[in-house]
């Protein structure tokens, strides 16, 4: 895929003098247009106050099917130095993203019909008939009604709006002690739309389903860096409160097959019912402490740990059983906690340009959640309150130990890396599902132990200034060593490979940069077959 990216868009440092710049690029393949503008105020007074404001617009058509994908972004940053002891900065970021989605294809669809099929929108006549089981000619080659249904949905789209604001204070408390405080707030709202084969009250054979998401995150980070002799000590904590709401509402499509279908991206008024409503509230607290000790100027050892506590309460607030197909949607609380998650590392720069490193760490994954009808929705995506309550008695947070050994060579002409890693998962938590994509039958199980062994390599060659040739290769073997309970029976997964986890990945790219612009080509090759 060709690229033409203004490099200035990647820069966030504020300039000391007034500066205005405007950039743009075009990708002809799918008619992508992007424009970018930024204003730097420069220093406004003797104290060094300065700010920048930037705006970007991206518009591209889908490479198949109907619709486009647009994004608007705005960024603002203000920096106020405080003499020579620190600074205070504030940011505000906004984005508005609207896109028509691509249809999800399973392996049978790809084999039988290729990768070019997409939603039927805006052909409402075909979509209306398909909702009644009368599929367009050619889809019968799929060989089963489930795939015929999934390949002939009307549409799917999403609109997302984000607002992020933060204040950062960074001060030197002593010649060897620095503190950093971050307070932030993030609000995200969205409309996630898809058609369903639900008969509407007006007699139409299908309905428009829209999940109206609202996310609010408020949090802060306090950290300290202390240097004494050969020790570099970092410590601090992070706290966040996250509230999530997902009312899923249904809207009636036109009765007539010649009617105008509802817009997938706007005008969501007068729903005839709420299918379900999920609400969650999560509190997260994390503490960390680490010490990096320089045995020699070119040899360092690092040891540290973090403590993590996360509690989530919530689940189904509204359940319309006539549409969800279940008598109850789970609701309750889960807590994941671990007071000591260690991390060790060694870094040795030997000879010239050569580096050897080792990294060993333990991590814990807190319980995740998502809207009830999302098959990968975590512990709450199960069939009813009784199953959730039963799972709660035996579930344990997922833990992982990572071991990495690697080598890196860096010079102006060549950068080469190679590492080997081994990963042990404990209490591997997995979702399984069956049924339709809009009314899935979900389970959540502990698959026990899983191991991953892999190798990552990379080579970058820069024969002359501006030209860069990059190649990377990765191998990863993810194997289950346990099993799951599925539909009342135990299913062994011993020796089975994790489905959808890339086993081989290769990427090559050639880029050339000149002044403020860069262009190039890249080609990723991925084997994602699970065994």
Secondary structure, 3 states (H helix, E strand, C coil): CCEEEEHHHHCCCCCCCCEEEEEEEEECCCCEEEEEEEEECCCCCCCCCEEEEEEEEEEEECCCCCCEEEEEEEEEEEEEEECCCEEEEEEEEEEEEEEECCCCCCHHHHHHHCCCCCCCCCCHHHHHHHCCCCCCCCHHHHCCHHHHHHCCCCCEEEEEEEEEEEEEEEEEEECCEEEEEEEEEEEEEEEEEEEECCCCCCCCCCEEEEEEEEEEEEEEEEEEEEEECCEEEEEEEEEEEEEEEEEEEEEECCCCCCCCCCCCCCCCCCCCEEEEEEEEEEEEEEEEEEEEEEEECCEEEEEEEEEEEEEEEEEEEEECHHHHCCCCCCEEEEEEEEEEEEEEEEEEEECCCEEEEEEEEEEEECCCECCCCCCCCECCCCCCHHHHHHHHHHCCCEEEEEEEEEEEEECCCEEEEEEEEEEEEECCEEEEEEECCCCEEEEEEECCCEEEEEEEEEEEECCCCCEEEEEEEEEEEEEECCEEEECCEEEECCCCECCCCCCEEEEEEEEEEECCEEEEEEEEEEECCCC
